[in-house]
Amino acid sequence: MDELTIIEGTGADLARVNSFSESLFYRFINYTDVKEITLKGYTTCLKQFFIWLKDNNITNPEREDIKNYKAYLDEQAFTAGTKAQYLRAVKHFFKWASSEGLYKNVADNIKGAKVKHDNSKKEAFTEADIKTILESIDQTTEEGKRNYLMILLSVTGGLRIIEMQRADIADLQTIKGQKVLYIQGKGRDEKDEYIKIVPELEKGFEEYFEMRNNPKKNEPLFASTGNRARGGRLAEPSISRIIKNVFKESGFDCSKLTAHSLRHTSNTLLFKATNDLYKTQRHARHADPKTTEIYIHAVEREKDQSEQTIYNQIFTPGKEEPQATTNILDIIATLDTTKQLEALQYLQGLQLQSMAI
């Protein structure tokens, strides 16, 4: 039972293990109960693991082998997130094998590298940048109007690319006189959240739909303008590429500026304008407030003039330093009673979370 037979190939072939069964991979799929894209990820990750086992002539992997595989991953030119994903798939695989009585869980309690979820890897635009980008778009064409709406919708609503890609025309609804767009968020199975549509977007969508000859409600909100796929739903990579090209054409050609930068910009600008982390968390649709805290760091970094202070200390000592970042207590003191109560509840929530860890 403890012998693994390593094979070459892709897909279901990669997981054929003599001591388990020919249906091993399909049984593993049924066990995982995750989305198709996640299953594809597991396939890629496990293939890497099986190749490593074969290269090292390992047929009976033990706990020490899993540690060595982890060390091997650390030496590769992968991102920290990719390394963590590869190891996570292996741990999940052996957990399943153990639960089925097929192989001992040799990966149990193997610690993976901590991945810092830091969206600051993608830079945010300034208010002036966004205006420059939008003003550079020719809205007299269907393609231009679409691109303008995608960018303005993303930056005002903090949308992810997948949320724009999934949106249908029917998802535009009116609630108590307010135009909204229902979205299917990350990890969600249905469209159970909505963002509010600002007036310029509402007018823009009316003009855009006229250019599309009044499409049906079940058609995608943003459609292809290509000859072959005209009217069809854009794929995520296509949306990302389209937005990136608009950036380049408007003078923002930087690897750190991607379509996701619009969502990053949305959350950063909201925090800058309100100093309200709770509101920013709700706008970003983050389950964990710690994820939202990256926008505090982004704003603080933007205000931080440490480099200039050091330069002044060397070359112009005594020169007045840039104004320091406002103390959080000073910020809270400027809030009304309702906002102060929200801030207190938010801080209490953080305290409870830290006690639970």
Secondary structure, DSSP 4 states (H G I P E B T S, - for coil): --PPPP---SGGGGG-BTTTBTTHHHHHHHHH---HHHHHHHHHHHHHHHHHHHHTT-SS--HHHHHHHHHHHHHSS--HHHHHHHHHHHHHHHHHHHHTTSS--TTTTPPPPP----GGGSPPPPHHHHHHHHHTS-TTSHHHHHHHHHHHHHHHHT--HHHHHH-BGGGEEEETTEEEEEE--TT-SS--EEEEPPHHHHHHHHHHHHHTTS--TTSBSSB--STTTTTSBPPHHHHHHHHHHHHHHTT---TT--THHHHHHHHHHHHHHH--HHHHHHHHT-SSHHHHTHHHHHHHHHH--HHHHHHHHHHSTTPPPPPPPPPHHHHHHTS-HHHHHHHHHHHHHHHHHHHH-
